[in-house]
Amino acid sequence: MNEVKNMNEFDIIVVGAGPGGSIAAKVAAENGYTTCILEKETVSENGRYKACGGALAWELVEEIDYPENKIGRIIESLELHHVDGSNYSKKGKGAVVWRSTFDKFLMDMAIESGAHLEEKNALINITNNHDMYKIEAQEGSFQAKYVIAADGVSSETLKKLQWPYFQSEDLILTITKEMSTSKTHIDNTLGNDTVHLFFGKNLIPVGYAWLFPKEKTITVGWGNQINLITNSRKEFDQFVNLEYVQNALVNSELSIFKPHLIPVGLRSILYNERVFAVGDAGGIVDPISGKGIPYAMMSGKFAIEAIMKGEKRDKLDKLGSYYEQALDRNFLRILKAKRVARDTIFQTDENLKKFLSLWENYRSSEIVMKKLMDK
Ligand SMILES: Cc1cc2nc3c(=O)[nH]c(=O)nc-3n(C[C@H](O)[C@H](O)[C@H](O)COP(=O)(O)OP(=O)(O)OC[C@H]3O[C@@H](n4cnc5c(N)ncnc54)[C@H](O)[C@@H]3O)c2cc1C
């Protein structure tokens, strides 16, 4: 480890500098692996816009010591609106962040730990040659023994390696609009510390919509299971035309419009021949809420820990089970149960409202694991 090799040869190549890739690269470099991150975009606070609500639990903000001056807004509560007019409130501290700023913060941690970043250098192809992967990138070729595929839901790495893709019922198509307005207007219409989620079978059959306030911007989002959509723009507009939403968006200006996919079911494999699927590339996302940032970060860490354990015990044939055991032990078992529960929750408006009323007082994982919907 860490010995000087051919300039483009590394122990580990991480493809993608999102939260999953950056944490994998940080943990790898800290533990002495020569690590290279290939990222197709520029990683900067003004870098590529990433469609994301950017909601984080406060525990995560504290755990990574994320600076308050980089937070878009501190949140104290969640308002859950059903379109038939019923409302539910959930208390809980969190933060809403801009992903370019957040991703840059995590990327800097990886670089400080010794990882090498190749930005604006996308993976184009990957082949497995005698225990080494060869990666063709836009600029140059690279080699590594291990590959972390952290390049998101449409992972080119896994596509080129011919891993199976997601089922259509496991993909949510989202549309995000960033609407610029004033802080006072946000405070008066949405509250100064509240995010809003909107549910209802005739609004969105399997999914939900949201208004997430940042300092002077409202992130307007909508997501529905892709195979149930007939006209996404029209369905998105149906949400935006709700009186509550119109009121919040009056006099605001569109700054960004972006569609993006969220995987809400796992890939059928998460590991094969020294390649690990991390974060969205593996579908490691909460199937009910679409929350993926913390799971991407944890899966990046567990992938590297699996390599360390396999090497230490001289059991490289066990890397996949070490990885999946760590995921399962920590959260994957719950995400799998949530994937099953999701079908029931979104089956009828009655079920949805029962879930929302339970969610006021319980974590969604408690509702699912304690089978509170059945009581
Ligand atoms: C609309 C929307 C709202 C969301 N809201 C939330 C939320 O509020 N809270 C939450 O926790 N989660 C949310 N999520 C989910 C969250 O965004 C993802 O789960 C998270 O970004 C996954 O991180 P990742 O590192 O796996 O992948 P990504 O963040 O997708 O990062 C992948 C990286 O790989 C790079 N890349 C892609 N292809 C290549 C290539 N060929 N070569 C090199 N690099 C490449 C990309 O440029 C990107 O930087 C939301 C998602 C969407 C779409």
The ligand as an SDF file (V2000), in Angstrom:
LIG
                    3D

 53 58  0  0  0  0  0  0  0  0999 V2000
  -34.8810   15.4520   -6.4370 C   0  0  0  0  0  0  0  0  0  0  0  0
  -34.1290   14.7270   -5.3960 C   0  0  0  0  0  0  0  0  0  0  0  0
  -34.2280   15.1000   -4.0720 C   0  0  0  0  0  0  0  0  0  0  0  0
  -33.4900   14.4270   -3.0880 C   0  0  0  0  0  0  0  0  0  0  0  0
  -33.5580   14.8810   -1.8190 N   0  0  0  0  0  0  0  0  0  0  0  0
  -32.8020   14.2890   -0.8600 C   0  0  0  0  0  0  0  0  0  0  0  0
  -32.7780   14.8120    0.4480 C   0  0  0  0  0  0  0  0  0  0  0  0
  -33.4180   15.8340    0.7500 O   0  0  0  0  0  0  0  0  0  0  0  0
  -32.0090   14.1890    1.3770 N   0  0  0  0  0  0  0  0  0  0  0  0
  -31.2980   13.0610    1.0750 C   0  0  0  0  0  0  0  0  0  0  0  0
  -30.6160   12.5040    1.9650 O   0  0  0  0  0  0  0  0  0  0  0  0
  -31.2840   12.5600   -0.1800 N   0  0  0  0  0  0  0  0  0  0  0  0
  -32.0130   13.1460   -1.1550 C   0  0  0  0  0  0  0  0  0  0  0  0
  -31.9710   12.6670   -2.4310 N   0  0  0  0  0  0  0  0  0  0  0  0
  -31.1420   11.4960   -2.7320 C   0  0  0  0  0  0  0  0  0  0  0  0
  -29.6790   11.9100   -2.8470 C   0  0  0  0  0  0  0  0  0  0  0  0
  -29.5500   12.9820   -3.7380 O   0  0  0  0  0  0  0  0  0  0  0  0
  -28.8390   10.7260   -3.3510 C   0  0  0  0  0  0  0  0  0  0  0  0
  -29.2110    9.5500   -2.6590 O   0  0  0  0  0  0  0  0  0  0  0  0
  -27.3400   10.9790   -3.1460 C   0  0  0  0  0  0  0  0  0  0  0  0
  -26.9240   12.0590   -3.9340 O   0  0  0  0  0  0  0  0  0  0  0  0
  -26.5390    9.7360   -3.5150 C   0  0  0  0  0  0  0  0  0  0  0  0
  -25.1660   10.0120   -3.4490 O   0  0  0  0  0  0  0  0  0  0  0  0
  -24.1200    9.2090   -4.3520 P   0  0  0  0  0  0  0  0  0  0  0  0
  -22.7870    9.6440   -3.8970 O   0  0  0  0  0  0  0  0  0  0  0  0
  -24.4640    7.7740   -4.3590 O   0  0  0  0  0  0  0  0  0  0  0  0
  -24.4150    9.6840   -5.8520 O   0  0  0  0  0  0  0  0  0  0  0  0
  -24.4690   11.1180   -6.5090 P   0  0  0  0  0  0  0  0  0  0  0  0
  -24.6790   12.1860   -5.5100 O   0  0  0  0  0  0  0  0  0  0  0  0
  -25.4580   10.9920   -7.6210 O   0  0  0  0  0  0  0  0  0  0  0  0
  -23.0140   11.3160   -7.0950 O   0  0  0  0  0  0  0  0  0  0  0  0
  -22.5780   10.6300   -8.2400 C   0  0  0  0  0  0  0  0  0  0  0  0
  -21.3800   11.3700   -8.8030 C   0  0  0  0  0  0  0  0  0  0  0  0
  -20.8370   10.6120   -9.8830 O   0  0  0  0  0  0  0  0  0  0  0  0
  -20.4770   11.4840  -10.9350 C   0  0  0  0  0  0  0  0  0  0  0  0
  -20.4670   10.6990  -12.1740 N   0  0  0  0  0  0  0  0  0  0  0  0
  -21.5250   10.2000  -12.8630 C   0  0  0  0  0  0  0  0  0  0  0  0
  -21.1020    9.5120  -13.9480 N   0  0  0  0  0  0  0  0  0  0  0  0
  -19.7350    9.5600  -13.9310 C   0  0  0  0  0  0  0  0  0  0  0  0
  -18.7260    9.0490  -14.7830 C   0  0  0  0  0  0  0  0  0  0  0  0
  -19.0200    8.3380  -15.9010 N   0  0  0  0  0  0  0  0  0  0  0  0
  -17.4330    9.2880  -14.4660 N   0  0  0  0  0  0  0  0  0  0  0  0
  -17.1010   10.0030  -13.3650 C   0  0  0  0  0  0  0  0  0  0  0  0
  -18.0300   10.5290  -12.5260 N   0  0  0  0  0  0  0  0  0  0  0  0
  -19.3350   10.3140  -12.8070 C   0  0  0  0  0  0  0  0  0  0  0  0
  -21.5590   12.5630  -10.8840 C   0  0  0  0  0  0  0  0  0  0  0  0
  -21.1410   13.7530  -11.5270 O   0  0  0  0  0  0  0  0  0  0  0  0
  -21.7540   12.7330   -9.3820 C   0  0  0  0  0  0  0  0  0  0  0  0
  -20.9180   13.7150   -8.8260 O   0  0  0  0  0  0  0  0  0  0  0  0
  -32.6810   13.3310   -3.4380 C   0  0  0  0  0  0  0  0  0  0  0  0
  -32.5650   12.9420   -4.7780 C   0  0  0  0  0  0  0  0  0  0  0  0
  -33.2710   13.6370   -5.7540 C   0  0  0  0  0  0  0  0  0  0  0  0
  -33.1270   13.2460   -7.1920 C   0  0  0  0  0  0  0  0  0  0  0  0
  1  2  1  0
  2  3  1  0
  2 52  2  0
  3  4  2  0
  4  5  1  0
  4 50  1  0
  5  6  2  0
  6  7  1  0
  6 13  1  0
  7  8  2  0
  7  9  1  0
  9 10  1  0
 10 11  2  0
 10 12  1  0
 12 13  2  0
 13 14  1  0
 14 15  1  0
 14 50  1  0
 15 16  1  0
 16 17  1  0
 16 18  1  0
 18 19  1  0
 18 20  1  0
 20 21  1  0
 20 22  1  0
 22 23  1  0
 23 24  1  0
 24 25  2  0
 24 26  1  0
 24 27  1  0
 27 28  1  0
 28 29  2  0
 28 30  1  0
 28 31  1  0
 31 32  1  0
 32 33  1  0
 33 34  1  0
 33 48  1  0
 34 35  1  0
 35 36  1  0
 35 46  1  0
 36 37  1  0
 36 45  1  0
 37 38  2  0
 38 39  1  0
 39 40  1  0
 39 45  2  0
 40 41  1  0
 40 42  2  0
 42 43  1  0
 43 44  2  0
 44 45  1  0
 46 47  1  0
 46 48  1  0
 48 49  1  0
 50 51  2  0
 51 52  1  0
 52 53  1  0
M  END
$$$$
